[in-house]
Amino acid sequence: MNGIELIAQERQRQIEKEGWTPEHDDQHVNGELAIAACCYATPIEIRARLPVCEPGDVFTKLAWRDPWPWEAEWDKRETHDRLRSLIIAGALIAAEIDRLKRAATPTPAADPAE
């Protein structure tokens, strides 16, 4: 399979096996899906080399902090190789694109005659 097919397959797996349905994705209105995709797309070698600081540290504005948007239990980045991480990142980007498209689509107004 090529990259697009692998990403589509992963997105389908996320929906069917993980339950990350469009309705679930629609609850993530603060960019969480895109942020998680960025986290998966960032090579582990880069994450490992960058300094990490705690909120309130004097270097907070200078040091990179991992922007993982959800609880640590959902962070599976360490368990995947580079290819798998990029596939997951692509599927998360696809989910965010779909969410944005749904959010931009006006919902039909209720018919007052009903």
C-alpha positions as CSV (number, residue, x, y, z in Angstrom):
1,M,0.0,0.0,0.0
2,N,1.1,3.6,-0.6
3,G,1.0,6.3,2.1
4,I,-2.5,7.5,1.3
5,E,-3.8,4.0,1.5
6,L,-2.0,3.3,4.8
7,I,-3.4,6.6,6.3
8,A,-6.9,5.7,5.2
9,Q,-6.6,2.2,6.6
10,E,-5.4,3.7,9.9
11,R,-8.3,6.2,10.0
12,Q,-10.7,3.4,9.5
13,R,-9.1,1.4,12.3
14,Q,-9.3,4.4,14.6
15,I,-13.0,4.6,14.0
16,E,-13.8,0.9,14.1
17,K,-11.5,-0.4,16.8
18,E,-10.9,2.7,19.0
19,G,-14.3,4.3,18.6
20,W,-12.9,7.7,17.5
21,T,-16.0,8.4,15.5
22,P,-16.7,11.8,13.7
23,E,-19.1,12.6,16.6
24,H,-16.2,12.0,19.1
25,D,-13.8,14.1,16.9
26,D,-16.3,17.0,16.8
27,Q,-15.7,17.5,20.5
28,H,-12.1,18.4,20.0
29,V,-12.5,22.0,19.0
30,N,-9.2,23.4,20.3
31,G,-6.9,21.8,17.7
32,E,-6.2,18.7,19.7
33,L,-6.3,16.4,16.7
34,A,-3.8,18.5,14.8
35,I,-1.6,18.9,17.8
36,A,-1.5,15.1,18.4
37,A,-0.7,14.7,14.7
38,C,2.2,17.0,15.1
39,C,3.4,15.1,18.1
40,Y,3.3,11.8,16.2
41,A,5.1,13.4,13.2
42,T,7.9,14.8,15.3
43,P,10.8,12.3,15.2
44,I,11.6,10.8,18.6
45,E,15.2,11.8,18.2
46,I,14.3,15.5,18.1
47,R,11.9,15.1,21.1
48,A,14.7,13.4,23.1
49,R,17.2,16.1,22.4
50,L,15.0,19.1,23.3
51,P,15.0,20.4,26.8
52,V,11.7,19.9,28.7
53,C,10.7,22.2,31.5
54,E,7.8,22.3,33.9
55,P,5.3,25.1,33.9
56,G,6.6,28.0,36.0
57,D,10.3,27.3,35.2
58,V,12.3,30.4,34.4
59,F,13.0,28.8,30.9
60,T,9.4,28.0,30.1
61,K,9.4,30.4,27.1
62,L,12.8,29.3,25.9
63,A,12.5,25.5,26.3
64,W,10.2,23.2,24.3
65,R,7.6,21.4,26.1
66,D,5.8,18.4,24.7
67,P,2.4,19.7,23.5
68,W,0.7,16.3,23.8
69,P,-3.0,17.3,24.2
70,W,-4.5,14.5,26.1
71,E,-3.8,12.3,29.2
72,A,-0.5,10.4,29.2
73,E,-2.3,7.1,29.0
74,W,-3.4,7.9,25.4
75,D,0.2,8.7,24.3
76,K,1.5,5.7,22.4
77,R,4.3,7.4,20.5
78,E,7.0,5.5,22.3
79,T,5.6,2.2,21.2
80,H,5.6,2.9,17.4
81,D,8.4,3.0,14.8
82,R,8.8,6.0,12.6
83,L,6.6,4.7,9.8
84,R,3.7,3.8,12.1
85,S,3.9,7.2,13.8
86,L,3.7,9.0,10.5
87,I,0.7,6.9,9.5
88,I,-1.1,7.7,12.7
89,A,-0.2,11.4,12.3
90,G,-1.7,11.4,8.8
91,A,-4.9,9.7,10.1
92,L,-5.2,12.4,12.8
93,I,-4.7,15.1,10.2
94,A,-7.4,13.5,8.1
95,A,-9.7,13.4,11.1
96,E,-9.0,17.1,11.8
97,I,-9.7,18.1,8.2
98,D,-13.0,16.2,8.3
99,R,-13.9,17.8,11.6
100,L,-13.2,21.3,10.2
101,K,-15.3,20.5,7.1
102,R,-18.2,19.3,9.2
103,A,-18.0,22.4,11.4
104,A,-18.0,24.7,8.4
105,T,-21.1,23.1,6.9
106,P,-24.3,24.9,8.0
107,T,-26.8,22.7,9.6
108,P,-30.3,22.9,8.0
109,A,-32.7,25.0,10.1
110,A,-35.7,23.2,11.5
111,D,-38.8,23.7,9.4
112,P,-41.2,25.9,11.4
113,A,-44.1,24.0,9.8
114,E,-43.1,20.8,11.4
